[in-house]
Amino acid sequence: MFDDGFQVVPAGLEELPAGAGLAAVLEQIDPMRVSPHDTVRLVTAQRRQLAHQQACFHLAAREASLADPSEPGGRAEIDVEAAGDELRVVLSASRTAVARMLDLAEAAERHPRLGAAWRAGLIDEQRVAILVRQTSGLSGEHAAEVIDALVDEAGGLTPSRLIDRAQALAKALDSDWAENLYRKHRRQRRVRARCTGAGTVNLSAMDLPLPGGVAFTRRVNALAARAQAAGRTGLIETIRADVVLAVFHPANAGATDEQIVAAVLAAALPDDPQPRRTPDPAQAPPDEPERASRSGRRPTRQSRFELRVGLATLLQIDDRPARLPGWGVIPAGTARELAAAYCDAEWRVAVTDDTGALTAALITRHRPTHATTTPPEPPVAGAPRPVVELHVTEAALDRLHPGDHPGWAPLLTELQHQLACWRTARAEDRAARESEERAAQEQAAQEQAAREEAAQEQAAQEQAAQEQAAQPRRAPAGGREPLDESGWARVAARRRRRAQEALARFPSAALRRWITMRDRSCVFPPCGASALESEIDHTRSVLEHGLTVGSNLGPACGHDHDLKDQGWFLEQFRPGWFRWTSPTGHTYDRPPRPVIEDLPAPRPFTVSSSAEPHQFAGDGPIWENEPYPPRRPIIGPRATPPRAPHLGGPPPTRPAHCRPPRADDPDPPPF
């Protein structure tokens, strides 16, 4: 069991199914005695076994909630008033906690693939709860489709990415429900305040309209960055809190941004926490040199506004949901409203092939004629320029007729022209490579023939050399049309430009745009930080003679960028496909992420999904004992999964823990 002082972990641990066998093996392994490499294997196995035990626990809890000695088989199949009450005693839990636990158990039985994956240890309780919570308002058929689509990949997604994927699928299946959900929750916008036990105050503004919330957040971030650049020290979150207080303080009514910044500087306290990491000014990106030099440090990463929406959605051809990185998935109507409000932003267009891979990164200065590039409010000083990214496949862009879309004709015409230029450049570069390869092959063949003839006759060798020198190097052997002189000139100009850029320290704006659009987010596998807010990192560093080219660049957030200095090794064995090797020797791949998500087409439904909010606005005071008002459990009225019928028993009904609380309930949840 021991080798070089470490306890040996069985070789087939990863293939051993979760259950009693895996539990017996894990029981014999002491985590403190295994090698660093095997500790990671042990964690993976323990996670699968833990998920299996969670599934077994929830199944046992569900059966305990239905236990009734007076019924045939010992299980109640009717709506029992006290269902789950004994679990409250055994687990010392509230009714809300027990109801949520039993809701997960019922979901595992209602969705067989979900239950099987949970029992196999492929998905844990946290991710099961996310799937159940995100589909609780959907109709049964739509909920089943979302869960079935995500159950296989849920174990490999972070909770935030799983929530994001579930919301995208749900809103793609029923765009009308997504719009209704947004409108109904927007109606319940409210502000709550709570005094904590420490004597501080928590303020919460909830269910705000998205455009207004985004604008407010951008202004807070920009003012905090300006205060930091003016010399305010401390954590950026502390500075943001002081910005909010300064903006809404009565003494600052009508104050300018400069006065707000001065108030934030004056609000600093001596014991404010300081950042643990002092950024290196030398790592400042080239588009912010002045601010970096004035402050003596790299500016703190800001939340940059970025909207990713399909061109067909803005043209109202479809109603696919859009995405605000860092915020979430938004319905098509809200995306159109935001795009119209941010016509002054930088509009990028990601053109992809049919698989969703990026083929062209375009940029346009045209906007729809019905929109204005003058922002409705003055631009936020100090805030990075917003970005609106449109995505469309090459085939779809070719099919669009500018005349069919009034107001969009100039923009569509320009995009089709730019795409044609990209295609021409790609074709010329490909033809040049093929021509040079053929010329090199012909030259190599002729040299080989010359060497063979040299042994027979010296005169033949000299003649062969003369014939070789007379052969043109750019003559194609057939197939693709040869390039003319102007074509070769354009190829040479592009090669000179790329060669100069490859030796530069920082990528150009066009190359940076290509990298951020291609990779979408930080390239560390579980990280979801937007590529726009990440640093463009050289996979092979410049100090190791790494080039500034697409196949050696990728976005990395500040934390994950530093992993390379902490024993991690990164390689990019093809553009956009990254492989990380940890200090323990394990490798983790981060494959390319599609620009356009594979979302289902809208599905008709027989039962409409619920868009009712869980929290409501009221006429009460702003102060609350809790930061959020009480809400109902995540469960809702749904049919109990079919069970084996009992002879003479009444038809199955919903257990008591699945019913909404009675209006006269003296002890409504949560406690």
C-alpha positions as CSV (number, residue, x, y, z in Angstrom):
1,M,0.0,0.0,0.0
2,F,3.0,2.3,0.4
3,D,5.5,3.5,-2.2
4,D,8.3,6.1,-1.5
5,G,6.5,7.0,1.8
6,F,3.1,7.6,0.1
7,Q,0.1,5.4,0.3
8,V,-0.7,4.0,-3.1
9,V,-4.1,4.9,-4.5
10,P,-5.6,2.1,-6.7
11,A,-5.1,2.6,-10.4
12,G,-8.8,2.1,-11.3
13,L,-10.2,4.5,-8.8
14,E,-11.7,6.8,-11.5
15,E,-13.6,3.9,-13.2
16,L,-15.0,2.5,-9.9
17,P,-18.7,3.3,-9.8
18,A,-20.0,5.3,-6.8
19,G,-21.6,3.1,-4.1
20,A,-20.6,0.6,-1.5
21,G,-17.5,-0.6,-3.5
22,L,-16.1,2.9,-3.9
23,A,-16.9,3.7,-0.2
24,A,-15.0,0.6,0.9
25,V,-11.9,1.6,-1.1
26,L,-12.0,5.2,0.1
27,E,-12.3,4.1,3.7
28,Q,-8.9,2.5,3.5
29,I,-7.1,5.5,2.1
30,D,-5.6,8.1,4.4
31,P,-5.7,11.5,2.6
32,M,-2.7,12.6,4.6
33,R,-0.5,9.8,3.4
34,V,-1.1,9.9,-0.4
35,S,1.1,11.7,-2.9
36,P,0.3,15.2,-4.2
37,H,-0.7,13.8,-7.5
38,D,-3.1,11.3,-5.9
39,T,-4.7,13.9,-3.6
40,V,-6.5,15.3,-6.6
41,R,-7.6,11.8,-7.7
42,L,-8.9,11.2,-4.2
43,V,-10.9,14.5,-4.2
44,T,-12.6,13.5,-7.4
45,A,-13.5,10.1,-6.1
46,Q,-14.8,11.5,-2.8
47,R,-16.9,14.0,-4.7
48,R,-18.6,11.3,-6.7
49,Q,-19.2,9.2,-3.6
50,L,-20.5,12.3,-1.7
51,A,-23.0,13.0,-4.5
52,H,-24.1,9.4,-4.4
53,Q,-24.7,9.6,-0.7
54,Q,-26.6,12.8,-1.1
55,A,-28.9,11.2,-3.6
56,C,-29.5,8.3,-1.2
57,F,-30.2,10.6,1.7
58,H,-32.8,12.6,-0.3
59,L,-34.5,9.4,-1.4
60,A,-34.6,8.1,2.2
61,A,-36.0,11.5,3.3
62,R,-38.7,11.4,0.8
63,E,-39.8,7.9,1.8
64,A,-39.7,9.0,5.5
65,S,-42.0,11.9,4.6
66,L,-44.5,9.4,3.2
67,A,-44.2,6.8,6.0
68,D,-47.5,5.8,7.4
69,P,-47.8,2.5,9.3
70,S,-51.6,2.5,8.8
71,E,-51.4,2.4,5.0
72,P,-50.8,-0.8,2.9
73,G,-47.1,-1.0,2.3
74,G,-46.3,1.5,5.0
75,R,-46.4,4.5,2.6
76,A,-49.1,7.2,2.3
77,E,-50.3,7.9,-1.2
78,I,-52.7,10.7,-0.2
79,D,-52.3,14.3,0.9
80,V,-51.2,13.8,4.4
81,E,-51.4,16.9,6.6
82,A,-48.3,16.1,8.7
83,A,-46.1,14.9,5.8
84,G,-42.5,15.8,6.6
85,D,-43.1,17.0,10.1
86,E,-41.1,14.2,11.6
87,L,-38.2,15.1,9.4
88,R,-38.3,18.6,11.0
89,V,-37.7,17.0,14.3
90,V,-35.1,14.5,13.2
91,L,-33.1,17.0,11.2
92,S,-33.8,20.1,13.4
93,A,-34.9,21.9,10.3
94,S,-37.7,24.3,9.3
95,R,-40.6,23.5,7.1
96,T,-39.0,25.5,4.3
97,A,-35.7,23.6,4.5
98,V,-37.6,20.2,4.5
99,A,-39.8,21.3,1.6
100,R,-36.8,22.2,-0.5
101,M,-35.0,19.0,0.4
102,L,-38.1,16.9,-0.6
103,D,-38.5,18.9,-3.8
104,L,-35.1,17.8,-4.9
105,A,-35.9,14.2,-4.2
106,E,-39.2,14.4,-6.1
107,A,-37.3,16.0,-9.1
108,A,-34.9,13.1,-9.1
109,E,-37.8,10.7,-9.4
110,R,-39.8,12.9,-11.9
111,H,-36.7,13.2,-14.2
112,P,-35.1,9.7,-14.5
113,R,-31.9,10.9,-16.2
114,L,-31.4,13.4,-13.4
115,G,-31.9,10.9,-10.7
116,A,-29.6,8.3,-12.4
117,A,-26.8,10.9,-12.8
118,W,-27.2,12.0,-9.2
119,R,-27.0,8.4,-7.9
120,A,-24.0,7.8,-10.1
121,G,-22.2,10.7,-8.6
122,L,-22.0,12.6,-11.8
123,I,-23.9,15.6,-10.4
124,D,-24.1,16.9,-6.9
125,E,-26.8,18.3,-4.7
126,Q,-25.9,21.9,-5.4
127,R,-26.3,21.5,-9.2
128,V,-29.5,19.5,-8.8
129,A,-30.9,22.3,-6.7
130,I,-29.9,24.8,-9.4
131,L,-31.7,22.8,-12.1
132,V,-34.8,22.5,-10.0
133,R,-34.8,26.1,-9.0
134,Q,-34.2,27.4,-12.5
135,T,-37.0,25.3,-13.9
136,S,-39.5,25.7,-11.1
137,G,-41.6,28.2,-13.0
138,L,-41.6,26.4,-16.3
139,S,-44.2,24.1,-17.5
140,G,-43.5,20.4,-17.0
141,E,-42.6,19.8,-20.6
142,H,-40.2,22.8,-20.8
143,A,-38.7,21.9,-17.5
144,A,-38.0,18.4,-18.6
145,E,-36.4,19.6,-21.8
146,V,-34.1,22.0,-20.0
147,I,-33.0,19.4,-17.4
148,D,-32.5,16.6,-20.0
149,A,-30.4,19.0,-22.1
150,L,-28.1,19.9,-19.2
151,V,-27.9,16.8,-17.0
152,D,-24.9,15.4,-18.9
153,E,-22.8,18.5,-18.8
154,A,-24.0,19.9,-15.4
155,G,-21.2,18.2,-13.5
156,G,-18.5,20.0,-15.5
157,L,-20.0,23.4,-15.2
158,T,-19.6,25.9,-12.4
159,P,-22.8,26.9,-10.6
160,S,-22.9,30.3,-12.3
161,R,-22.4,28.8,-15.8
162,L,-25.0,26.2,-15.1
163,I,-27.5,28.9,-14.1
164,D,-26.6,30.8,-17.2
165,R,-27.1,27.8,-19.5
166,A,-30.4,26.9,-17.8
167,Q,-31.7,30.5,-18.2
168,A,-30.6,30.6,-21.9
169,L,-32.4,27.3,-22.7
170,A,-35.5,28.3,-20.8
171,K,-35.8,31.7,-22.5
172,A,-35.0,30.2,-25.9
173,L,-37.8,27.7,-25.6
174,D,-40.4,30.3,-24.7
175,S,-39.5,33.9,-25.5
176,D,-43.0,35.2,-24.6
177,W,-42.6,33.7,-21.2
178,A,-39.2,35.4,-20.8
179,E,-40.6,38.8,-21.7
180,N,-43.5,38.3,-19.3
181,L,-41.2,37.2,-16.6
182,Y,-39.1,40.4,-16.9
183,R,-42.2,42.7,-17.0
184,K,-43.8,41.1,-13.9
185,H,-40.6,41.2,-11.9
186,R,-39.9,44.8,-13.0
187,R,-43.3,45.8,-11.6
188,Q,-42.1,44.7,-8.1
189,R,-39.0,47.0,-8.0
190,R,-38.3,48.1,-4.5
191,V,-35.7,49.2,-2.0
192,R,-35.1,47.5,1.3
193,A,-32.9,48.5,4.3
194,R,-31.7,46.4,7.2
195,C,-29.7,47.2,10.3
196,T,-27.2,44.4,10.9
197,G,-26.2,43.0,14.3
198,A,-23.0,44.9,14.1
199,G,-24.8,48.2,13.7
200,T,-24.1,48.7,10.0
201,V,-26.8,49.1,7.3
202,N,-27.5,47.0,4.3
203,L,-29.3,48.6,1.4
204,S,-30.8,46.5,-1.4
205,A,-32.4,47.8,-4.6
206,M,-34.2,44.8,-6.2
207,D,-35.9,44.0,-9.5
208,L,-34.8,47.3,-11.1
209,P,-35.2,47.7,-14.8
210,L,-32.1,46.4,-16.5
211,P,-31.2,49.5,-18.6
212,G,-31.4,51.7,-15.6
213,G,-29.5,49.3,-13.3
214,V,-26.8,48.9,-15.9
215,A,-26.4,52.7,-16.3
216,F,-26.3,53.2,-12.5
217,T,-23.7,50.5,-12.0
218,R,-21.5,51.9,-14.8
219,R,-21.6,55.3,-13.2
220,V,-20.7,53.9,-9.7
221,N,-17.8,52.0,-11.3
222,A,-16.5,55.0,-13.2
223,L,-16.6,57.3,-10.2
224,A,-14.9,54.7,-8.1
225,A,-12.1,54.3,-10.7
226,R,-11.7,58.1,-10.8
227,A,-11.4,58.3,-7.1
228,Q,-8.8,55.5,-7.1
229,A,-6.9,57.3,-9.9
230,A,-7.0,60.5,-7.8
231,G,-5.2,58.7,-4.9
232,R,-7.9,57.0,-2.9
233,T,-6.5,53.7,-1.5
234,G,-8.3,50.7,-0.4
235,L,-10.4,47.9,-1.9
236,I,-12.5,48.8,-4.9
237,E,-15.7,47.6,-3.2
238,T,-15.1,49.9,-0.3
239,I,-14.7,52.8,-2.7
240,R,-17.9,51.8,-4.5
241,A,-19.8,51.9,-1.2
242,D,-18.5,55.4,-0.5
243,V,-19.5,56.4,-4.0
244,V,-23.1,55.3,-3.4
245,L,-23.2,57.1,-0.1
246,A,-21.8,60.3,-1.7
247,V,-24.2,60.2,-4.6
248,F,-27.3,59.9,-2.5
249,H,-26.2,62.1,0.5
250,P,-28.4,65.2,0.8
251,A,-25.3,67.4,1.2
252,N,-24.2,66.4,-2.3
253,A,-27.5,67.2,-4.1
254,G,-26.7,68.6,-7.5
255,A,-22.9,67.9,-7.0
256,T,-20.7,67.4,-10.1
257,D,-18.7,64.3,-10.6
258,E,-15.6,66.1,-9.4
259,Q,-17.3,67.0,-6.2
260,I,-18.5,63.5,-5.7
261,V,-14.9,62.2,-6.2
262,A,-13.7,64.8,-3.6
263,A,-16.4,63.5,-1.2
264,V,-15.2,59.9,-1.7
265,L,-11.6,60.9,-1.1
266,A,-12.7,62.6,2.2
267,A,-14.7,59.5,3.3
268,A,-11.6,57.3,3.5
269,L,-11.0,55.8,7.0
270,P,-7.6,54.9,8.4
271,D,-8.6,51.3,9.0
272,D,-10.1,50.7,5.6
273,P,-8.8,47.3,4.2
274,Q,-6.1,47.5,1.6
275,P,-5.7,45.2,-1.5
276,R,-3.4,42.2,-1.0
277,R,-2.0,42.5,-4.5
278,T,-0.3,45.7,-5.8
279,P,-0.6,45.6,-9.6
280,D,2.4,46.1,-11.8
281,P,2.2,49.4,-13.8
282,A,4.3,47.8,-16.5
283,Q,1.4,45.4,-17.3
284,A,-1.0,48.2,-18.1
285,P,-2.6,47.6,-21.5
286,P,-1.6,50.1,-24.2
287,D,-5.0,51.8,-24.4
288,E,-4.8,53.1,-20.9
289,P,-1.2,54.5,-20.6
290,E,-2.0,57.9,-19.2
291,R,-4.2,56.6,-16.3
292,A,-1.6,54.0,-15.4
293,S,1.2,56.5,-15.3
294,R,-0.7,59.0,-13.2
295,S,-1.8,56.6,-10.5
296,G,1.5,54.6,-10.5
297,R,-0.5,51.3,-10.7
298,R,-2.6,49.4,-13.1
299,P,-6.2,50.5,-12.9
300,T,-8.6,48.1,-11.2
301,R,-10.5,46.0,-13.6
302,Q,-13.9,47.6,-14.2
303,S,-17.2,46.0,-15.1
304,R,-17.4,47.0,-18.8
305,F,-20.7,47.0,-20.5
306,E,-20.9,44.3,-23.1
307,L,-24.0,43.1,-24.9
308,R,-23.9,40.0,-27.0
309,V,-26.9,39.6,-29.3
310,G,-27.7,38.0,-32.6
311,L,-28.0,40.2,-35.6
312,A,-31.2,38.3,-36.5
313,T,-32.6,39.2,-33.1
314,L,-32.1,42.9,-33.6
315,L,-33.7,42.5,-37.1
316,Q,-36.6,40.8,-35.4
317,I,-36.2,37.7,-37.4
318,D,-36.1,35.6,-34.2
319,D,-36.4,36.2,-30.5
320,R,-33.3,34.3,-29.2
321,P,-32.1,35.5,-25.8
322,A,-29.1,37.7,-25.6
323,R,-26.3,37.9,-23.0
324,L,-24.8,40.5,-20.8
325,P,-21.5,39.0,-19.6
326,G,-21.3,39.4,-15.8
327,W,-25.1,40.0,-15.6
328,G,-26.8,37.1,-17.2
329,V,-29.2,36.1,-20.0
330,I,-31.8,38.7,-21.0
331,P,-34.9,38.4,-23.3
332,A,-34.8,39.6,-26.8
333,G,-37.0,42.7,-26.2
334,T,-34.6,44.0,-23.5
335,A,-31.6,43.3,-25.8
336,R,-33.2,45.4,-28.5
337,E,-33.8,48.2,-26.0
338,L,-30.2,48.1,-24.8
339,A,-28.8,48.0,-28.3
340,A,-30.8,51.1,-29.2
341,A,-29.6,52.9,-26.1
342,Y,-26.0,52.1,-26.8
343,C,-25.7,53.1,-30.4
344,D,-22.7,55.2,-29.3
345,A,-20.9,52.0,-28.2
346,E,-18.3,50.1,-30.3
347,W,-20.3,47.7,-32.5
348,R,-18.5,44.5,-33.3
349,V,-19.8,41.7,-35.5
350,A,-18.7,38.1,-35.0
351,V,-19.2,36.1,-38.2
352,T,-19.0,32.3,-37.7
353,D,-19.3,29.1,-39.6
354,D,-22.1,26.7,-39.1
355,T,-20.4,25.2,-36.0
356,G,-20.3,28.6,-34.2
357,A,-16.5,29.0,-34.7
358,L,-15.3,32.6,-35.4
359,T,-14.3,33.2,-39.0
360,A,-14.3,37.0,-39.2
361,A,-14.2,39.8,-36.6
362,L,-15.8,42.9,-38.2
363,I,-16.4,46.3,-36.8
364,T,-18.9,48.9,-38.2
365,R,-19.5,52.6,-37.8
366,H,-23.0,52.3,-39.3
367,R,-26.1,52.2,-37.1
368,P,-29.8,51.7,-37.8
369,T,-31.2,54.9,-39.2
370,H,-34.0,54.9,-36.6
371,A,-31.4,55.1,-33.8
372,T,-29.2,57.9,-32.8
373,T,-25.5,57.7,-31.8
374,T,-26.0,60.6,-29.4
375,P,-26.3,59.0,-25.9
376,P,-29.5,59.9,-24.0
377,E,-27.2,60.9,-21.1
378,P,-23.7,62.5,-21.0
379,P,-21.0,59.8,-21.3
380,V,-19.7,58.5,-18.0
381,A,-16.2,60.0,-17.7
382,G,-13.6,57.4,-16.8
383,A,-15.7,54.5,-17.9
384,P,-14.4,52.1,-20.6
385,R,-16.3,52.4,-23.9
386,P,-19.3,50.0,-24.0
387,V,-19.3,47.2,-26.6
388,V,-22.2,45.7,-28.5
389,E,-21.3,42.5,-30.2
390,L,-23.5,41.1,-32.9
391,H,-23.1,37.6,-34.1
392,V,-24.3,35.9,-37.3
393,T,-23.3,33.0,-39.4
394,E,-21.7,33.5,-42.8
395,A,-24.6,31.7,-44.5
396,A,-27.2,33.9,-42.7
397,L,-25.4,37.1,-43.5
398,D,-25.2,36.1,-47.2
399,R,-29.0,35.4,-47.2
400,L,-29.9,38.9,-45.9
401,H,-31.1,41.4,-48.4
402,P,-30.5,44.9,-47.2
403,G,-33.6,46.2,-48.9
404,D,-35.8,43.9,-46.9
405,H,-34.8,45.6,-43.6
406,P,-35.6,49.4,-43.7
407,G,-33.2,51.3,-41.6
408,W,-30.5,48.6,-41.6
409,A,-29.5,48.7,-45.3
410,P,-26.3,50.7,-44.8
411,L,-25.1,48.5,-42.0
412,L,-25.9,45.3,-43.7
413,T,-24.3,46.4,-46.9
414,E,-21.1,47.4,-45.1
415,L,-21.0,44.0,-43.3
416,Q,-21.4,42.0,-46.5
417,H,-18.7,44.1,-48.1
418,Q,-16.3,43.6,-45.2
419,L,-17.0,39.9,-45.2
420,A,-16.2,39.7,-48.9
421,C,-12.9,41.5,-48.2
422,W,-12.1,38.9,-45.5
423,R,-12.9,36.1,-47.8
424,T,-10.7,37.6,-50.6
425,A,-7.8,38.0,-48.2
426,R,-8.2,34.4,-46.9
427,A,-8.3,33.1,-50.4
428,E,-5.3,35.0,-51.5
429,D,-3.3,33.9,-48.4
430,R,-4.3,30.3,-49.1
431,A,-3.4,30.5,-52.7
432,A,0.0,32.0,-51.9
433,R,0.7,29.2,-49.4
434,E,-0.3,26.5,-51.8
435,S,1.7,28.1,-54.6
436,E,4.8,28.4,-52.5
437,E,4.4,24.8,-51.2
438,R,4.1,23.5,-54.8
439,A,7.1,25.5,-55.8
440,A,9.1,24.2,-52.9
441,Q,8.1,20.6,-53.7
442,E,9.0,21.1,-57.3
443,Q,12.3,22.5,-56.3
444,A,13.0,19.7,-53.9
445,A,12.1,17.1,-56.5
446,Q,14.4,18.7,-59.1
447,E,17.2,18.9,-56.6
448,Q,16.7,15.2,-55.8
449,A,16.8,14.3,-59.5
450,A,19.9,16.4,-59.9
451,R,21.7,14.6,-57.1
452,E,20.8,11.2,-58.6
453,E,22.1,12.2,-62.0
454,A,25.3,13.7,-60.6
455,A,26.6,10.2,-59.9
456,Q,26.2,9.3,-63.6
457,E,27.3,12.4,-65.5
458,Q,28.7,15.8,-64.3
459,A,27.4,17.6,-67.4
460,A,23.8,16.5,-66.7
461,Q,24.1,17.9,-63.2
462,E,25.1,21.3,-64.5
463,Q,22.3,21.4,-67.0
464,A,19.8,20.3,-64.3
465,A,21.0,23.2,-62.1
466,Q,20.4,25.7,-65.0
467,E,16.9,24.4,-65.5
468,Q,16.2,24.6,-61.9
469,A,17.3,28.3,-61.7
470,A,15.0,29.1,-64.7
471,Q,11.8,27.7,-63.0
472,P,9.4,30.4,-61.5
473,R,8.7,29.9,-57.8
474,R,5.1,31.2,-58.0
475,A,3.8,29.0,-60.8
476,P,0.9,26.9,-59.6
477,A,0.6,23.3,-60.7
478,G,-3.1,23.6,-61.4
479,G,-6.4,23.8,-59.4
480,R,-6.6,27.3,-57.8
481,E,-6.3,30.3,-60.0
482,P,-2.8,31.9,-59.8
483,L,-2.3,35.2,-58.1
484,D,-1.5,38.2,-60.2
485,E,1.1,40.8,-59.3
486,S,-1.4,42.9,-57.3
487,G,-2.5,39.8,-55.4
488,W,1.1,39.0,-54.5
489,A,1.6,42.6,-53.4
490,R,-1.4,42.5,-51.0
491,V,-0.2,39.1,-49.6
492,A,3.2,40.6,-49.0
493,A,1.8,43.7,-47.3
494,R,-0.3,41.5,-44.9
495,R,2.7,39.4,-44.2
496,R,4.9,42.4,-43.4
497,R,2.2,43.8,-41.1
498,R,1.8,40.5,-39.3
499,A,5.6,40.1,-38.9
500,Q,5.8,43.5,-37.3
501,E,2.9,42.8,-35.0
502,A,4.4,39.4,-34.0
503,L,7.4,41.1,-32.6
504,A,5.5,43.8,-30.7
505,R,4.9,43.6,-26.9
506,F,1.1,44.2,-27.1
507,P,-1.3,43.1,-29.8
508,S,-3.0,45.6,-32.1
509,A,-6.6,46.6,-31.6
510,A,-7.7,44.3,-34.4
511,L,-5.8,41.3,-33.0
512,R,-7.1,42.0,-29.5
513,R,-10.6,42.2,-30.9
514,W,-10.1,38.8,-32.6
515,I,-8.8,37.1,-29.5
516,T,-11.6,38.4,-27.2
517,M,-14.3,37.5,-29.7
518,R,-12.8,34.0,-30.4
519,D,-12.2,32.9,-26.8
520,R,-15.2,34.7,-25.1
521,S,-13.9,34.5,-21.6
522,C,-10.8,33.8,-19.5
523,V,-9.2,30.6,-20.7
524,F,-8.8,28.9,-17.3
525,P,-11.4,26.1,-17.6
526,P,-13.8,27.0,-14.8
527,C,-13.4,30.8,-15.1
528,G,-16.2,32.8,-16.6
529,A,-14.7,36.3,-16.6
530,S,-15.4,38.1,-19.8
531,A,-12.5,38.3,-22.3
532,L,-13.0,42.1,-22.5
533,E,-12.2,42.4,-18.8
534,S,-9.3,40.0,-18.9
535,E,-5.6,40.5,-19.8
536,I,-4.4,39.4,-23.2
537,D,-1.8,36.8,-22.2
538,H,1.0,35.3,-24.2
539,T,0.8,31.5,-23.9
540,R,4.5,31.4,-24.4
541,S,5.9,34.5,-22.8
542,V,7.7,37.2,-24.6
543,L,10.7,36.6,-22.5
544,E,10.8,33.0,-23.9
545,H,10.6,34.5,-27.4
546,G,6.8,34.0,-27.7
547,L,5.3,35.9,-30.6
548,T,2.3,38.2,-30.5
549,V,0.1,36.1,-32.8
550,G,-3.3,34.6,-32.5
551,S,-2.0,31.1,-31.8
552,N,0.0,32.4,-28.9
553,L,-2.5,34.7,-27.3
554,G,-5.5,34.2,-25.0
555,P,-7.5,36.2,-22.4
556,A,-6.8,35.5,-18.7
557,C,-8.2,37.3,-15.7
558,G,-5.8,38.8,-13.2
559,H,-6.0,35.9,-10.9
560,D,-5.6,33.1,-13.5
561,H,-2.9,35.1,-15.3
562,D,-0.7,34.8,-12.2
563,L,-1.1,31.0,-12.1
564,K,1.7,30.6,-14.6
565,D,4.0,32.1,-12.1
566,Q,2.8,29.7,-9.4
567,G,3.7,26.4,-11.0
568,W,1.0,26.0,-13.6
569,F,2.0,25.4,-17.3
570,L,-0.1,26.6,-20.2
571,E,0.1,25.5,-23.8
572,Q,-2.1,26.2,-26.8
573,F,-1.6,23.3,-29.2
574,R,-4.0,24.9,-31.7
575,P,-5.6,28.4,-31.8
576,G,-8.2,28.7,-29.1
577,W,-7.6,25.3,-27.5
578,F,-5.8,25.6,-24.2
579,R,-4.3,23.0,-21.9
580,W,-3.3,23.7,-18.3
581,T,-1.0,21.5,-16.4
582,S,-1.2,21.9,-12.6
583,P,1.8,21.6,-10.2
584,T,0.5,18.1,-9.2
585,G,0.9,17.0,-12.8
586,H,-2.8,16.8,-13.9
587,T,-3.9,18.4,-17.2
588,Y,-7.1,20.2,-17.8
589,D,-8.3,21.2,-21.3
590,R,-10.2,24.3,-22.2
591,P,-11.6,23.7,-25.7
592,P,-12.9,26.5,-27.9
593,R,-16.2,27.9,-27.0
594,P,-18.7,28.6,-29.8
595,V,-19.5,32.2,-30.5
596,I,-23.1,31.4,-31.1
597,E,-24.7,29.0,-28.6
598,D,-26.6,26.0,-29.7
599,L,-30.0,26.9,-28.4
600,P,-33.3,25.1,-29.2
601,A,-36.0,26.6,-31.3
602,P,-39.1,27.8,-29.5
603,R,-41.4,24.9,-28.6
604,P,-45.2,25.0,-28.3
605,F,-46.6,24.2,-24.9
606,T,-49.8,22.7,-23.6
607,V,-49.4,24.3,-20.1
608,S,-48.0,27.8,-19.8
609,S,-45.1,28.5,-17.6
610,S,-45.4,30.7,-14.5
611,A,-43.9,34.1,-14.5
612,E,-45.1,35.1,-11.0
613,P,-42.4,36.7,-8.8
614,H,-41.5,35.3,-5.4
615,Q,-41.1,38.7,-3.8
616,F,-43.4,41.7,-4.1
617,A,-43.4,45.4,-3.6
618,G,-45.6,46.9,-0.9
619,D,-46.5,50.1,1.0
620,G,-44.6,49.2,4.1
621,P,-41.6,50.9,5.6
622,I,-38.2,50.6,4.0
623,W,-36.8,48.9,7.1
624,E,-36.9,45.1,7.2
625,N,-35.7,42.6,9.8
626,E,-34.1,40.7,7.0
627,P,-32.4,42.0,3.8
628,Y,-35.2,40.3,1.7
629,P,-38.9,39.8,2.5
630,P,-40.1,36.3,3.2
631,R,-40.7,34.2,0.1
632,R,-42.5,31.0,-0.6
633,P,-40.5,27.8,-1.0
634,I,-39.1,27.1,-4.4
635,I,-41.6,24.2,-4.8
636,G,-44.9,24.8,-6.6
637,P,-48.0,22.8,-7.3
638,R,-47.1,19.9,-9.5
639,A,-48.3,16.3,-9.7
640,T,-46.6,13.7,-7.6
641,P,-44.7,11.2,-9.8
642,P,-46.5,7.9,-10.3
643,R,-45.9,5.2,-7.8
644,A,-47.0,1.6,-7.5
645,P,-50.7,1.6,-6.7
646,H,-52.0,0.1,-3.5
647,L,-55.1,-2.1,-3.6
648,G,-58.2,-0.2,-2.5
649,G,-56.2,3.0,-1.9
650,P,-57.4,6.4,-3.1
651,P,-55.8,8.0,-6.2
652,P,-52.4,9.6,-5.6
653,T,-52.4,13.2,-4.6
654,R,-49.8,15.7,-3.8
655,P,-48.0,15.4,-0.4
656,A,-48.5,18.2,2.1
657,H,-45.0,19.5,1.8
658,C,-45.7,20.3,-1.9
659,R,-48.7,22.5,-1.2
660,P,-48.6,26.3,-0.9
661,P,-48.9,27.5,2.7
662,R,-52.5,28.2,3.9
663,A,-53.4,31.8,4.4
664,D,-54.4,31.0,8.0
665,D,-51.2,29.1,8.8
666,P,-50.0,30.4,12.1
667,D,-46.4,29.4,11.4
668,P,-45.7,30.2,7.7
669,P,-42.2,29.6,6.4
670,P,-39.5,30.7,6.6
671,F,-39.1,30.7,10.3
